[in-house]
């Protein structure tokens, strides 16, 4: 049985962590698969958005703890190819459908996604502190950007879980849905994104990342440059023509 599933629905790819008996804890084999799938999605002009979810009771419980002792030194652990890093390289927008536990690296995985929606059964925790370490896939920075310093400190320093409703109140997720409505809603969001001009969508994602990392004036200047790049595309011309002709645009990634 494959521990990472891949499906494509039109312009939307669905990646599913599929190790439910272990709460989708990520092994090196699963990490390698995610690296490969991220590359496949980036290289495909047909894939315009990605949905990431899990099977069973968990989105992901993070790294499989039993595998951590396989690294010969802490430095080898430091320099491993990490699944969180592979997802950061995805240029296509990612919608996380958090169906259950998102713990440790599983929370980091969700935070890397551009849009997060959750089931009422979802639970979020930066649980590493309970085991004697902290997250290393961007946990602190990603959480602080999402929920602010005090809420981040509470999660990082206690390791205690946050339920879906509190996650919604804090801004960790955008929507909370009943379990059977979660994946259809994630697909609906991804399909909506995939229907927009692909270059503009990828540019919007890159621009949002820059907005977090650049000083204000530089971020605004960078946005103006990216807007100009988009304006020069065939898709932008098609968008203007469709508006004038009162029809739905036919975007082609050009």
N, C-alpha and C positions, 0 to 999 in steps of 0.2 A: 504493500500500500504506500502510495506517495505521501510524504509528509508535507508537501507544498503543492497545492492544486492550482492549475491555471486554466481559465476559460476566457473566450473572447465573445462578446455580444456586440456586434456591429463595431463601433469605434471605441468600445469600453472593454478594458481587460479587468478580470476579477481574479485576484490572488488570494487564496485561502490557506491559512496555516491549518494543517490537518494532522494534529497529534493529540486528539482530545483526551486520551487516557492520562496524558501528562500535562494537561492544561496548555497545550501548544507551546511548551517550553522549547526554546530553539536550540537545536544541535548544530554542530559544524556543518553537517550535511544540509540542513535546512538553510543555514546562512549562505552556503555556496549556491543553493538553488535560488535564493532571493537575489544574490548578486547577478546571476545569469538572467533572471527574469527582468530585473531592472534594466539591464543592457538591452534585452529583447524589446522591451517597451520603448526605450529611447530610440532604437534604430528603426522602429516600425512607423511609417507614415499613416498606417491605418488605425493605430491606437492613439487616441487623443485624450483619454482620461483613464484612471485606474481606481478600482475599488479594492480595499484591503480589509479582510475580515478573518475570523477563525471559526472552527467547528466546535460543537459541544458547549461547555460551560465557560469557556475562556476565549478572549481575544488572543492573549499570550501572557504567560507567566514569566516572560523574559528568558534569559539564558538558562540552559539546563545546568543546574548547580553541579551535578555529578561530573560534568565534562570539564569544569574549571581546573581540577587537579591534574589534568593531562598536560597543561603547559609546564615546561621544564623550569622556567623562571618567570618572575613578574614582568620582566622586559619582553619576553616572548608573548605573554598575555597582552601587554601594552601594544604590541605591533601586529596583533592578529587582524585579519580582514573581517570587519564587523558588519553584521547585517544592517545595523542602523546607518552606517556609512553608505551602504549600497543604496538605500532608499533616499538618502539625501541627494544622490546623484540623479534621481529621476527628474527629468525636465517636464514630464507630463504631470498635471494635477492629480493628487491622490485624495480620495475620500475614504476615511477610516470608518468602518461600520463596527463599532465596539460592542460586541455581543455578550460580553461577560467580563471576567477578570482581566485587567490590564495592569500588570504588576512589574516593577523593576524595568528591565529592558522592554517589556511589553508596553509599559506606559511611554517610554521613550519612543518606541515605534509609532504609537498613536500620535504623539506630539510632533513627530516629523511630518505627518500627513498634513495636507493643506486645510482640509475640512474634517471635523470629527463629529459624528453623530453617535448616539449610544442607545442601547436597549435599557429598559427599566431595571434589568438585572445586572447592569454593568457596575464594576467597582474598580477604583483606581488607587494605586499605592506606589510610592517610591520606597519600596520595602528593603532596599539593600542595607540600610543602617541597622536593621535588626540582625543582620548576619555579619556585621563588622566592616562594611565598606560603603561606598557611595556609588551612584550611577556614573557611567563614563561615556555615555553616548549623547551628551548634551542635556542631561536631565535638568540641571539647575537653570541654565540659560533659557531653555525651552519653556519650563514651567513658569519662570519669572515673567517672561513675555506674555504668557497666557493668563496667569491668575494673580500676578502681583507678588511683591516680596514677602508679605506677612503670611499669606496662604501658602506660598512656596516653602517658607521656613517651616511651617507646621507639617507639611507633607514630608519634607526632607529629614527633619529632625526627629519626628515620631515614627515614621514609617507606617502610620496607621492608614486604613483605607478611607476613601471618600466615595460616597454612593453617587448614583447617576444624577439625582436631583441637586445635590450640592455641587457636583461638577458643572451642571447647567447654570446654577446661580453664580458660580465663580467665573464662568466663561471658558472652562476647560473643554466643553462640548457646545455645539450650536443647537442641537435638538435632542430630545429624549423621546423614544417611541416604544410601543409594545414590541415584544420580541419578534412576532411574525410580520411586523411592518418595517423592521429595520433594514433588511437587505433590499426590499423593493424601493424604499426611500433613497438608499445609497445609490442604487442603480439609476433612479430618476434624476438625482443630482448630477451624477457622472454623465448621463446622457444629455442633460441640458448643457453642461460644460462642453461636451464633445460636439454639440451642434453649433457652437460659436466658432469664430475664426481661429484656427489652431495656432497660428503664429502669435496672434494677439493674446491668446490665453497663456501660452508659454512665456511670453514677454511679461504679462501681468504677474506670473509667479516669480520670475526673476526679479522684477521690480519690487515686489513685496519683500523679498529677501534682502535686497539692497536697502530698503527703507529702514530695516532693523539695524543695519550695520554701518551706514554712512551718516555723517553729520547732516543736519536738516538741509542746508543750502546745496550740498553735493547730491543729496537724495533727490531733490526737486530737479536739479540740472540733469541728473541721470534719467529721471522719468521723462523729461522733455526729449532727450536723445532717443530713448526707446519708443516714445510716441512717434517720432519722425521716422524711425525704421519701420514701424507698423504702417504708417501712412503711405509709405512707398510700395507696399505689397499689392498684388493683384486682388487679394481678399478685401483690402480696404476700398479699392475701386468698386468691387462687386457690392460691398455693403452700401456705398453711396448710391450706386445704380439701383439696387433693390429698394432703398428708401424712396428714391424719386419715383420708381415705378410701382410702389406700394405692393411689393411681393416679398416672399421669404428669400433671403440671400442663399446662394449656393457656394459655400466656401470650399476651397480646393487646396489649402496649404501652399499657397504661392504668392 
